């Protein structure tokens, strides 16, 4: 069914869960809705509800039963679906491999940077007829990350504040040579799903933060077994209680965020568009408006002024 929520209502916190994080414990007033977007259908139906009184929307990144490989996730539809139900902040949870002794398995890494090594994914809502380049030097909302630091302490979760997530294409895990190369680059963790999620969240003018959960040492650590899918699933199961506590604490605190983002995440399009007003494709503007509710009026007013 189609489900529409006015952006005037209390903003929702969007949550995208990955391997081993397939629901939100304690969710109340649960409703599951199907969403259609201009970019297709999201990975899963959107689960709506409240957690400790905070409106929440949840999407399973890999689909029900983990059926969607990393390179085939329709991230644009996931972002559009969460935007469409009123989300203004997006909390992402991702199982990863560790590239450093400083982030051993069981640590919750509050990511602040990315290195994007993916090569075959749709990474933008822009395209021919509407060219845009959003600022991305600081890809994570600092206000959200500060909230995650507080939340990790409240949840008694061992957390590292800051880290660089190397995003590989997959679905194969790294070679040992690749793993050591990424360590030389300063990578903290490695995974397959944070891109283009973070980039698309910025284009959608969403505040975005990511909690990366190392389950292994990838394959570089001589004294530890190399990563495999069974190990990831087992470790995420072992960490599930702490993960749910951290998510609940974070959602509680994120729910009080109101007004303009001090980092400018909600105004990322202000200086992004390069296409002259008279040459902007109306259909492309309409598609962008599906993920940034501000976009339609923004482009309309600018077009009137400059034409």
Secondary structure, 3 states (H helix, E strand, C coil): CCCCCCCCCCCEEEEEECCCCCCCCCCEEEEEECCEECCEECCCCEEEEEECCEEEEEEECCCCCCCCCHHHCCHHHHHHHHHHCCEEEEEEEEEEEECCHHHCCCCEEECCEEEECCCCCCCCCCECCECECCCCCCCCCHHHHHHHHHHHHHCCCCEEECCEEEECCCCCCCCHHHHHHHHHCCCCEEECCCCCHHHHHHHCCCEEEEEEEEEECCCCCCCCCCCCHHHHHHHHHHCHHHHHHHHHHHHHHHCCCCCCCCCCHHHCCCCCECCCHHHCCHHHHHHHHCCCCCHHHHHHHHHHHHC
